[in-house]
Amino acid sequence: MRLLVVEDEVEIRAFLKRSLTEADYTVDVAGDAKTAKKLAFENEYDALVVDLGLPDGDGMDLLQELREQGLSAPVLILSARRGVDDRVRGLEHGGDDYLTKPFAVAELLARLRNLIKRSGPSKGEQTKLKVLDLELDLLRREAVRGGQLLQLTSQEFTLLEYLCRNPGRVVTRSMILNKVWGMRIQPDTNVVDVHIYRLRGKVDGDGRVPMIRTQRGVGYVLRDR
Amino acid sequence: MSSATASSGGRSAAWRISLAGTVVFAIGSLMVFLFMAHFTEGDIERRTDTWLTGEMSKLQEDSAHLTGAKLQDELTDQIQEISREVPGSVTTADGRSDQVFFLQVPSNEKANLWVGAANATRVVPAVLATTPPAKENKPYDLRVDGMKGRFRVTSASLHDGGRMYLGVSSFDQHRVLHSMRSRFVVLWFVIVVMGFGVLFWMSRRMLNDVRQITEAASHIGETDLSMRVPMSGRRDEAAQLAATLNMMLARIETSMQQVHTMTGALAHDLRSPLTAIRAKLEMSLTSEAACCVEAEEIVSAIDEIDRLTELLTKSLDVAEAKADALRLKREVVDLTAVLAAMAELYSPSFAERSVSLKIVSDGAMWTLMDASLLHRMMANLFDNELKHVPAGSAVEFALVERGGNAVLRVSDNGGGFAPEVLERMFETRVKGPASGGHGLGLAFVQAVVLAHGGAIRAGNDGGAWLEAELPLAPG
């Protein structure tokens, strides 16, 4: 997978390149819109990571120009804007995505992964999810582990479903709030943790092998092996 | 929008202005007409008198040296001519008018009367009954029973000692005056109506300009500061108002842009290093070299950075809100649905701390709000309750409609706001002694509420309470 990272801040560019390379991506970097356009023209990328505040232009304008020139790869916008404006918020509907700075690297990786996955060949609508001995029936909204039906509330099911869609990958609290509760908020209290603990009590209780694991400082992972 | 303006003309000052102006104009023109009518009447009377005395003088002259039958013949000829000159209500075959009479009263004989076609029996006694004024040939009024109007009569002495009387009816005079008056009335009516129409149209046009300016100005602040009020192209007061308003809007837009530039720059300058720091901390966590103790400290450092970031975001929001520069992306939002979602998110946390959480709502409450700010504001309120209320307390979030607004009331039976907080509740950097936060929470809630045109109050009442009023979406 080949990525183009467009970011003018040297430090951020450096650690982005580092983390993405560690995540097995091939990474090209550009420090301004002009270089970005040149590289995008010369190479094929599977996804782009673009900072809004570039020295020679706006990230959204760059995106628009690239799209007009035929770029079809998904784009993840990094925004330092105080208030995320209409155009940026509209990205989610347009098949692209955005993250406000500072962000969790794990979240960047997760969103990027989702973007690339989404733009790939789409599988048919799934009605079942299976991770290890955990099975979710999405139509009947029932979860079964080791053959035993779990007594989950609707919210707990949605949360578990989200974890199952990202098996083996860290999801941050802010991602959970965004995808499961539909809100981009940063609560001052540990609301998400409490939900996870309750879910864990039901999914990993009764002496079963724990599947929902905490990754300190980052988020949660559903074990898939 | 312009048709709505036109149809609400009933409330417009145009009615008042044009009615008042028309009344004044109508009274004035009526007075003018009355004066003219009076003047004309007087003038006609004077002319009639002049004619009368003139004819009488002629008669006196012509008959001065005649007597008897010759005198009579001469007089008859003259009178016949005179009576032909005056238009009458009935004219005889030889053109004599019934509006003129001539009476000769010889000194020693019976009175002779020449009158057009009217009744002699009435005129003669009437004439003889009235004493003419002392002065010779001075016209005076005479009323004759049974005849319409009055006669204007002049009397002079004959050289042989008799008297002669010449009278002309005011019939024609009245006819002229009457037709003049009715024409005046019609004309007056027409010009009053026209005057009203012109006044109304002109004042409506000017006031329409003002109304359009008012409407545009009230929308601009809310939606798009780059818009300007419409200019009519005329050079009157309304156009000056529009020009001044537009200049003012341009100044406001410039200063807003400056605020946004500053907050944007601040945001960028603070967020970028924070991004780098956070990323480094995160990566050092996942690296093999991190051991347990350090891991905990790194985690708490990351937590601090996240809190700091949120404080930064809220502070900038509050700063922009205080400068009326907070940009809103409004959409139709059901407050009840948001409240329910928040409650679902927070209820396990409340349960964990043995605090009861009750949600009360009247039903769907549709508002036009910035969804992102609304979510953050609500989360703020829930967080505050969770952090400040002791275990075992009860918290209630109630959403009711009151006077076209949605009112969110948060109340609990905890310890209430700390006294030092109560006085300056909505200022920044105010927090109770037990609070571990940065003292920004309520300032942010207030900023969001006020930016949406709402109102906010809070206090203690055996616990803390807070009321946020938010305008409901129209329709």
Contacts between the chains, C-beta under 8 A, distances in Angstrom:
chain1	res1	chain2	res2	distance
A	9	B	272	5.1
A	9	B	275	7.7
A	9	B	276	7.3
A	11	B	272	8.0
A	11	B	273	7.9
A	11	B	276	4.0
A	12	B	272	6.6
A	12	B	275	5.5
A	12	B	276	5.6
A	12	B	279	7.2
A	15	B	276	6.7
A	15	B	279	4.5
A	15	B	280	6.7
A	15	B	283	6.7
A	16	B	279	7.9
A	18	B	283	7.5
A	19	B	279	7.3
A	19	B	283	6.5
A	53	B	268	5.6
A	80	B	267	5.7
A	80	B	268	4.5
A	80	B	271	4.3
A	80	B	272	6.3
A	80	B	275	7.8
A	81	B	264	6.7
A	81	B	267	6.5
A	82	B	263	5.2
A	82	B	264	6.0
A	82	B	266	7.9
A	82	B	267	4.2
A	82	B	313	6.9
A	82	B	316	4.8
A	82	B	317	7.3
A	82	B	320	7.4
A	83	B	317	7.3
A	83	B	320	8.0
A	83	B	326	7.8
A	83	B	327	5.8
A	83	B	372	7.9
A	84	B	372	7.3
A	85	B	327	7.3
A	85	B	329	7.3
A	86	B	329	5.5
A	89	B	329	7.1
A	89	B	372	7.7
A	100	B	271	7.8
A	101	B	271	4.4
A	101	B	272	6.8
A	101	B	274	7.1
A	101	B	275	4.4
A	102	B	271	6.1
A	102	B	274	4.4
A	102	B	275	3.9
A	102	B	277	7.6
A	102	B	278	4.3
A	102	B	279	7.4
A	102	B	305	6.6
A	102	B	309	5.9
A	103	B	275	6.9
A	103	B	278	7.7
A	104	B	278	7.3
A	104	B	282	6.2
A	105	B	279	5.4
A	105	B	282	5.0
A	105	B	283	6.5
A	106	B	282	7.1
A	155	B	344	5.8
A	177	B	345	7.9
A	181	B	341	6.3
A	181	B	344	7.9
A	181	B	345	5.5
A	182	B	341	7.3
A	183	B	341	7.4
A	183	B	345	7.9
A	183	B	375	4.5
A	183	B	379	7.5
A	184	B	372	6.2
A	184	B	375	7.2
A	185	B	375	5.1
A	185	B	376	5.3
A	185	B	379	4.6
A	186	B	306	6.6
A	186	B	309	7.4
A	186	B	310	4.5
A	186	B	313	7.9
A	186	B	376	7.8
A	186	B	379	8.0
A	187	B	379	5.0
A	187	B	382	7.7
A	187	B	383	5.7
A	188	B	307	7.4
A	188	B	310	7.4
A	188	B	379	7.9
A	188	B	380	7.7
A	188	B	383	4.2
A	188	B	387	7.0
A	188	B	437	6.7
A	189	B	346	8.0
A	189	B	349	6.1
A	189	B	382	7.9
A	189	B	383	5.1
A	189	B	386	5.0
A	189	B	387	6.6
A	190	B	349	7.1
A	191	B	345	5.5
A	191	B	346	5.7
A	191	B	348	7.6
A	191	B	349	5.0
A	194	B	348	4.5
A	194	B	349	4.7
A	194	B	352	5.7
A	195	B	345	7.8
A	195	B	348	5.8
A	198	B	348	5.7
A	216	B	285	6.9
A	216	B	295	5.9
A	216	B	296	7.6
A	216	B	299	5.0
A	217	B	281	7.6
A	217	B	282	6.6
A	217	B	285	4.9
A	217	B	295	7.4
A	217	B	298	6.2
A	217	B	299	3.8
A	217	B	302	4.9
A	217	B	303	7.9
A	218	B	282	6.6
A	218	B	285	6.9
A	218	B	286	7.4
